[in-house]
Amino acid sequence: MGRILDRRDEADEFTDFYTAQMASIYQVVDQIPIEDRPVVFIERAAGYSPNECCNTFGATNLGRLVDLAGGLNWGSQRFPGFGGDVSLEAVFAEDPDVIIGTGANWAEANPATQAVLFGYDATPEAVQERLAALAARPGWPELSAVKKGDYLGLPSACCPDRRDRRRTAGRGGGADANHPEQPAC
């Protein structure tokens, strides 16, 4: 892409940065035994349709990032591809260690959305308010992740963005959330 846009130096700089950041994460993650890795459930588009749950990522996309960042993606065990629908009961029965709800500002497409608002118009207060509302849905407060404060939000459009390199390299996959005692970036 850098070559096509005649921005090869910038593209190379970003690629070098990203590769170095990911290598530092892998060095930490490789030392963590599988049995010590937290089970992470990703609720895809959490709150988009307020009374519906759940769609999750499988072994690709954000699910793969969670696995690479030192977590065990809940959906990777169930969906070898992109992901799929799961029952709320299945999530509750397995009680994951960490829950990540993806969100975005979908208000124009769905005015009733309760999704966490991310993007240029989001404020930390609004993000926390929406996360708290999602974590307070019926049954959710009983989950270990919610009790521990490990219900987290992540922008649905988690793509490389030069304006926010920290999110792109590692934190987007949850490395810091999976193992806060061993920050990788």
C-alpha positions in Angstrom: 0.0 0.0 0.0 2.9 2.4 0.8 4.3 1.8 -2.7 0.9 2.4 -4.3 0.4 5.7 -2.4 4.0 6.7 -2.8 4.4 6.7 0.9 6.8 3.8 1.2 9.0 5.3 3.9 6.0 5.8 6.2 4.7 2.4 5.5 8.1 0.8 6.2 8.3 2.8 9.5 4.9 1.6 10.6 5.6 -2.0 9.6 9.0 -1.9 11.5 7.3 -0.4 14.6 4.4 -3.0 14.5 6.8 -5.9 14.0 9.0 -4.8 16.9 6.0 -4.3 19.2 4.5 -7.7 18.3 7.9 -9.4 18.9 8.1 -7.9 22.4 4.6 -9.2 23.2 5.4 -12.7 21.8 8.6 -12.8 24.0 6.4 -12.3 27.1 3.5 -14.5 26.0 5.8 -17.4 25.1 6.9 -17.7 28.7 3.3 -18.0 30.0 2.1 -21.6 30.4 -1.2 -22.4 28.7 -2.9 -23.2 32.0 -2.1 -19.7 33.3 -3.7 -17.9 30.4 -7.1 -16.4 31.0 -10.1 -17.4 29.0 -11.4 -14.4 27.2 -14.9 -14.1 25.7 -15.3 -11.4 23.1 -18.9 -10.2 22.7 -18.9 -8.9 19.1 -20.9 -5.7 18.8 -21.9 -5.8 22.4 -25.1 -3.8 22.9 -25.8 -3.1 19.3 -29.1 -4.8 19.7 -29.6 -4.3 23.4 -31.7 -7.3 24.2 -29.8 -9.8 22.1 -26.7 -11.8 23.0 -24.2 -13.0 21.7 -22.0 -13.2 18.7 -18.3 -13.9 19.2 -15.1 -14.2 17.2 -13.6 -17.6 16.4 -10.0 -18.4 15.8 -9.5 -15.5 13.4 -9.7 -11.7 13.6 -9.8 -10.5 17.2 -10.0 -14.0 18.5 -6.6 -14.7 17.0 -5.2 -11.5 18.5 -6.4 -12.5 22.0 -4.7 -15.9 21.5 -1.5 -14.1 20.4 -1.7 -11.7 23.3 -1.6 -14.4 25.9 -5.3 -15.2 26.4 -7.3 -18.2 25.4 -10.1 -16.9 23.1 -13.4 -18.6 24.2 -14.6 -18.6 20.6 -11.5 -20.2 19.2 -12.5 -23.5 20.8 -15.9 -23.4 19.1 -15.4 -21.7 15.8 -12.4 -22.4 13.6 -13.4 -19.6 11.3 -14.6 -16.0 11.8 -17.0 -16.7 14.6 -20.7 -17.3 15.2 -23.7 -17.0 17.5 -23.6 -18.4 21.0 -26.2 -18.7 23.7 -26.0 -16.6 26.8 -26.3 -19.7 28.9 -23.1 -21.1 27.3 -21.1 -18.0 28.3 -22.6 -18.1 31.8 -21.9 -21.8 32.3 -18.2 -21.3 31.4 -17.7 -18.1 33.3 -14.8 -16.6 31.3 -11.9 -14.8 33.1 -12.1 -11.7 30.9 -14.9 -10.3 28.7 -14.3 -7.8 25.9 -17.2 -6.1 24.3 -16.5 -4.6 21.0 -18.3 -1.3 20.2 -18.5 1.7 17.9 -20.8 4.6 17.3 -23.6 2.8 15.6 -26.3 5.3 16.6 -27.0 6.4 13.0 -27.6 2.8 11.9 -29.4 1.7 15.0 -30.7 4.6 17.2 -31.6 2.1 20.0 -28.0 0.8 20.3 -26.5 0.5 23.8 -23.0 -0.3 22.3 -19.9 1.3 23.8 -19.2 4.4 21.8 -15.7 4.6 20.5 -14.2 7.0 18.0 -13.5 10.7 17.8 -16.8 11.6 19.6 -16.3 9.3 22.5 -15.4 10.5 26.0 -13.9 8.3 28.8 -17.0 9.0 30.9 -19.4 7.8 28.1 -17.3 4.7 27.4 -17.4 3.8 31.1 -21.1 4.5 31.4 -21.9 2.2 28.5 -19.6 -0.6 29.7 -21.2 -0.4 33.1 -24.7 -0.7 31.5 -23.6 -3.8 29.5 -22.1 -5.4 32.5 -25.3 -4.8 34.5 -27.6 -6.7 32.1 -29.5 -9.5 33.7 -27.2 -12.3 34.9 -24.0 -10.5 33.9 -23.1 -9.2 37.3 -22.7 -12.8 38.5 -19.9 -13.5 36.1 -16.3 -13.5 37.5 -15.0 -11.1 34.9 -17.7 -8.5 35.8 -17.1 -9.0 39.5 -13.3 -8.4 39.1 -13.8 -5.4 36.8 -12.6 -7.3 33.8 -15.4 -6.4 31.4 -13.5 -4.3 28.9 -14.3 -2.5 25.7 -12.5 -2.5 22.4 -13.3 -0.6 19.2 -14.9 -2.8 16.6 -12.8 -1.3 13.9 -9.5 -2.4 15.4 -7.3 -1.6 12.4 -3.8 -0.2 12.1 -4.1 3.5 12.7 -0.9 5.6 12.8 -2.7 8.0 15.1 -3.0 5.4 17.9 -0.1 3.0 17.6 -0.4 1.7 21.1 -3.9 0.3 20.5 -2.8 -1.2 17.2 0.3 -3.0 18.5 -0.7 -5.3 21.3 -3.3 -3.6 23.3 -5.8 -4.2 20.5 -5.4 -7.9 21.2 -5.7 -7.5 24.9 -2.1 -8.2 25.9 -2.2 -5.7 28.8 -5.7 -6.9 29.9 -4.7 -10.6 29.7 -1.6 -10.2 31.8 -1.5 -6.7 33.5 1.4 -7.8 35.7 3.5 -8.3 32.6 2.9 -5.3 30.3 4.3 -6.0 26.9 4.0 -2.5 25.4 
